[in-house]
Amino acid sequence: MELTWIAVIASVCMALAAVCVFVYAVKKDYFHNIEDAKYQVFWSDLEEKGNGKNNQGSR
């Protein structure tokens, strides 16, 4: 039973840490333009296919 409480307390601490990181990121305005990341990934994938550098083999 003691081990269960340790696991519950650890999971609550991890959840609180995640909430703190999220609040910090929102306050620092890290989420101001999330569309840029999508387009960076999209265009880098197209460049790799155009150069023949597909690491996953031919599809």
Secondary structure, 3 states (H helix, E strand, C coil): CHHHHHHHHHHHHHHHHHHHHHHHHHHCCCCCCCHHHHHHHHHHHHHHHHHCCCCCCCC
